[in-house]
Structure formats: C-alpha cells, structure tokens
Amino acid sequence: MSVFAGLVERLADLLQPLFGLSAAAAAIVLFTAFVRLLVHPLSRAAARGQKAKARLQPKIAELRRRHGRDPEKLQRALLDLHTEEKVSPLAGILPSLLQLPAFFVLFYLFSNTTIGGRPNELLGHELFTAPLGGRWADALGDGGPLGGAGLVYAGLFAVVVAVAAFSYRMTKRSMAAASALTGAGGGRGDSGRHGTEPVAVPGMGPVMKVMPFLSFFTLVTVAVVPLAAALYVVTSMAWGVAERAVLHR
C-alpha cells in the first residue's frame, strides 16, 4: 500500500502548482481516469455484447411465441440461445468488478493513520476545505451541511444526482427499446393472444426492475466512505455514464 500512497503523493506534487491544497484530490481524479482507460477495452467489449443481445431480441420473441405456455421450457430455451450465441445475460459487469481493487486501495489509504509503519501524510490533504480522509458525518459535525466541508459534499451529491438522472433516462430508453423489439409491455402479440406474459431471461427479472435506479444508490456510498474514495466513485460514475452514452449511441 505504501507504493500506492507514494504514487498519489507524487501525482499531488506534480499538480500542486495548478491545484494548490486540492492537488491530492486532483491526483485521485487523474488516477481514476487512468483506471478507466485501462478497463476501456473491456467496456467496449461489454458494449458489443449488449448490442449482440439487442440483435437476439427477434429470436427471443420467437421463443416466447413458441413456448409462451411453458415458462420452464422457455427459460431453458433462452439460456440455450444465449449460450449458443456466446452472449452473457450479465454483459457489462466485468469492467465494474475490475475497478473494485482501485476503490478499496483508496478506501484503505484514507482510512488508516499509518501506512507501512509511518504516519499517513495523505490524511493532511483536502478537497477545498474537506479532508480527504473525512466522511459526510464528520462534515455534518464540523460546520453542518452549510459549512465548508458540508458544501463540498453537497456539490458531490448534486453531481451524483445529475449523472444518475442521465443514466436513468438512458437505461429506461434501452429497456423500452428492448421491450418494443420483443413485443413486451402489454401489446396484442402472440404471447398476449395465448394469455401469457413475456418471460424474461432467468434470474434477470428483479435485476431489470432495479437497474434504472442503481446509479442513485451511489449517494449512499459517497456519504459513508472517506472523501477520497467518494471522489473516485463520483469520477468513475461520471466517466462510465459518458462512456456508455458514446459506446451505445
């Protein structure tokens, strides 16, 4: 961990002339961008996988027409189709999983008073007036929501809400498009005439219901982790939504 701490310190030193006391925060943003660039090839592959899933929608609709009265048989057919076409129903999760180590490194670095047996100098850095090792509860106890640190968190929360709202609209549009391709949503297609409802990919029903709202849960993460880790999360989230908008355009 001392290696990563030294890396953040060196980046902060380089950025000091431009960002002053917030140089370490700027270094974290730069570090986040570097991590996102590393996983970008996987993000592109995930986008291709999502587009491949979209191309399967007519076949999925046909399976629903044929097996609409037998949900178990339909589920097996859907799994076989995804396996045959080498399309994962969970495409897109891998890039997020590979970013977790970087998040946990920052969480550790800004949660401990010592690193490698030495005092943790990173804890002396701030984002404007908010310590990078502090949390929202600390900000509320030191000046309240309108204090210096509280306003920093208010800004982060505002960014999260704006990005999450944009992500929500994109997710709803993509889900509506997929529903239109399969004839789902209460239309008078074949499945409707047989009196059956479209059956989702096995295990994905609850996920699909929650998916549009997932980005808003980032507010909880930002509130409870050290500010440095929160800054990583917010930067990565904004990057991810912008990347998704470009790759899925």
N, C-alpha and C positions, 0 to 999 in steps of 0.2 A: 504493500500500500504506500510505502514511503516513496516509491518510484512515481506513482500517480500524483502524489502530493507535490513532489518536485516538479513534475510536468506542469501542473496547474500554476505553481509559483512562478515558473519560468515564463509561461504564457502571460501571466499577470504583469510581470516585469516588463515584457515587451509592449504590452498595451497600456502601461502606466502613463506615458505622455499623452495619450488620447483620452483615457477614461478616468484618470486620477484614482480616487479611492474605490471606484467601482470597477477597477481593472480586473479583479478576480472574477467578478460577475460576467464581464465581457469574455474572459477566458473560458468560462463554463459554456457560454453561448457558442463560442468558436469550437470548443471540444464537442459539443452536441452536434454541430454541423458536420464535423469530421466523422463522427459515428454514423450519422445519417447517410453521408456519402459512401461509407463502407458498405452499408446494407442496401444501398440503392439498387444494385443489380438484382438482389432478391425481391425488392419491391416491384421492379419491372417484371420479373418472372411471375410474381403474385398477380399483377395486373393482367398479364397474359392468361393466367389461369382463370381469373374472373371473367374475362371475355370469352374464354372457351366454355365456361359454364353457361354464359348467356346464349352461346350458339347451340347448346344442348336443349334449350327450352322447348323447341318444337318436338324433339324426341320425348322429352318428359311429358309434354301434353298428350302425345300419342299413347304413352304408357298409362297415363291416367284414364284415357278413354277406354283402353282395353281392360284395365284391371281395377277400374274405379269401385267395383263392388267387393273387391277383396283387398283390404288395406295391407294385410301381411304380404300377399303376393306382390302388391305394388311396391312396397318398401324394399323387398328383395330385388325386384327388377330395377329400381332406382339405384340401389347400391351396385348392382352388376353393371349398369350403364356407366356410372362414374368410374368404376374400376377399369372397364374396357377402354374408356376414352382417356384414362390416366388424368382425371380431373378430381382434385380433392374438394369435398364439400367445405373444408376448413381453409381453403387457399387464402393467403394473406396474413395468417397468424405468425408464421416463422419470422418475418422481419421484426415484429414486435418482441418476440421472445429473445432474439439475439441482442436487443438493446437493453435487456434487463441487467446484464452484468455491469454496464456503464452506470446505470442508475444506482445500483447497490454500492458501487465504488464511491460515488459522490455522497451517498447516504452515510456510508461509513466514515469517509474523510471529514465530514462536517458534523458528526455526532460524537466524536471522541476528542478528549482534551490532549491526548498524546498519540503520536504516530511514530512507530519504530523506536519507542522509548524516549522520544524527545517531545517537548511541548508542541502542540499543533498550532503553527503560526497561521494556518488558513482561517482559523476562527476569528482572527482580527480583521478580516476583510468584510466589506459591506456592499450592499446594493443601495446606493444613495445613503439613507440613514438606517437601513435594516441590516443587522448582522446576518451573514450568510449561514451561520450555524444556528440561528434562531428559528422559531416556529411562530405560527399565527397567534397561538395562545400567549407567547412571550410578547408579541407586538400589542395585543389587547391589554396585557398587564402593564405595559410601559408606554403610556400615552393614549391608549384606547384606539378605536377604529379610525379616528381622525388625526392621530399622532403621526409622526414621520414614518415609522415602520408600518403602522396600520395603513397608511395611504399607499405604500409600496405593495402591500398585499391586495388592497382594493384594486390597484392597477392590474395585478396579475389575474385576479378573479374576473375583471372585466375582459381581459384578453381571452381567458378560457371560455367565458360565456359567448363571446363573439365568434370564436373559432368553432365551438361546439354547435352553435346555431347554424353555421355554414355547413358543418359536417352533417348535421341532422337533415338539412334540406337535400344534400347530395344523396344521403342514404335512402331517404324516402322516395326520391326520384328513381333511383336504381331499383328499389324494391317494387315500385309501381310499374316500371318498365318490364321487369321480370314477370310480374303478375299478369300484365297485358299479353305477353307472349304466350303464357300457358293457359290463358282463358280463366284465370282465377279471379276471385273478387265478386262472386255472385252473379256472373253472366249466365246466358242460356246456352252454354256449350254442351257437349255430350255428357260431361260429368253431371251437369245440372239436370239434364233430361232423365238420367238414371237415378236421380235423387241422392247423389253422393257428393261430398265436398272434396276438393282437391287435397291430396295428401302430400305433405312436404317431405323433403329428404329426411330420413330417420334421424331423430335427435335434434333437428335444427329448428323445430317449431318455436320453443321457448327462446332460443337464441335470436331468431328473426324478430320476435316481438320486442325484445330488449335492445337490439342492436342500434336503432336510431338514437337511443338515449345514452349510450355508453360514454360518449365524449363528455357529457355533463358530470359524470362521476369523477372526472379529473379534479373537480373543485374540492372533493374530499381529500384527495392525495395532496394537493397543493397546501391545504390547510394543516395537515398533520406531519408532513416531513420537513426536514431542515430546508431553509430557503434556497440553498444551493441546489438540492435535489429537486425542489419545486421549479426552479428556473430551468433545469434540464427538462423536466416533464413538459412545461409550457412551450419551450422552444421546440422540442421534438414533436409535440402535438401540432403546433402551427406548421412545421415543416411537413409533417405527414399529411395533413389535410390539403396543403398546397400541392404536394407531390401527387396525391390521389386525384385532385382536380385535373392536373396535366395528363397523367397516365390514362385516365378514364374518359377523357374528353371525346 
